[in-house]
Amino acid sequence: MPKLAIKLGLIIVICISLTALFFYRDYQQFKQTPLTLSEPQIIIIAPGSSFDTVNQALLERGLLDNSLYMRLLAGESGHATRLKAGEYDIAPGVTPTSLLDLLVSGQVRQYSLTLVEGWNIREVLAALEQDPVLIKTLDYSQTDKLMANLGFESQSPEGLFFPDTYYFPRGTTDKEFLKRAYQRLQSVLQEEWSNRAENLPYNTPYEALIMASIVEKETGLASERDTIAGVFVRRLEKNMKLQTDPTVIYAMGLQFDGNIRKKDLNIDSPHNTYRYRGLPPTPIALAGREAIHAALNPEPGKALYFVSKGDGSHYFSETLQEHNRAVAKYQLKKSQ
């Protein structure tokens, strides 16, 4: 009898050992075997989701065939309590181990929105309003209250957001997006201001930003930014009116139909530099780093006028007489 019991005990131990070995090897294979994924998919982890909720969702979607092993793996790795909310791109070939690593990494799916150089605030807000991912929290009809709603000094929002491509995860609000673009603008502006040329006719970085917005709208060729900035700086220094068409277009607002008529040059708006001397009270558009740099590092010279040659470039003149001849040649299509 004792011998029989010993034999049965050995058999049981062997069976348990073999079973344990089988499950151990199966579990190790599970950890490194790609999920049943034929094409890229998105996994969404809602804020506050437990690991069991995510595990069950993977099972129900057919991405996982052993939720028990997945739970063991999460416990073994310590990832069960470290999942981070968000959208995750899952590519074919991902293993349970690499999937869990991803879900605790915070490397969530990114969306993008580009703010374009030369846009005015209406165009900026229209882009945000049309974006399908950003959460809308702002009243876009009240631009006069926009900066205060963002938590900044109450002022015109025109030109106060840096033009760039921004990446963000789902769940980002329009307020968070604009705060980021505003802070980026402040960073770039201060950096360029600290490296500005001497003896410029600006009292503050904001005045330089206003000039940069004009340069941005006037420039067809990047190589001419510094030259155009030089013309405007010299006109300011001589107390000459800037007389730049983009400020008239800005003053016209939605009434602009693509043409500027003689009567439009006399619009009574502080932004109309044909009527009022000095800089407009606010920027007229988003200015990129290059335009800001040009405004703060204008090209030396004597030119006080320029006219479009019709190919994106400009003809620069030192005198009004030379300028009038250039206008006749390039704008009125007359010979000298």
Secondary structure, 3 states (H helix, E strand, C coil): CHHHHHHHHHHHHHHHHHHHHHHHHHHHHHHHCCCCCCCCEEEEECCCCCHHHHHHHHHHCCCCCCHHHHHHHHHHHCCCCCCCCEEEEECCCCCHHHHHHHHCCCCCCCEEEECCCCCCHHHHHHHHHHCCCCECCCCCCCHHHHHHHCCCCCCCCCCCCCCCEEEECCCCEHHHHHHHHHHHHHHHHHHHHCCCCCCCCCCCHHHHHHHHHHHHHHCCCHHHHHHHHHHHHHHHHCCCCCCCHHHHHHHHHHHCCCCCCHHHHHCCCCCCCCCCCCCCCCCCCCCCHHHHHHHHCCCCCCCCEEEECCCCCEEEECCHHHHHHHHHHHCCCCCC
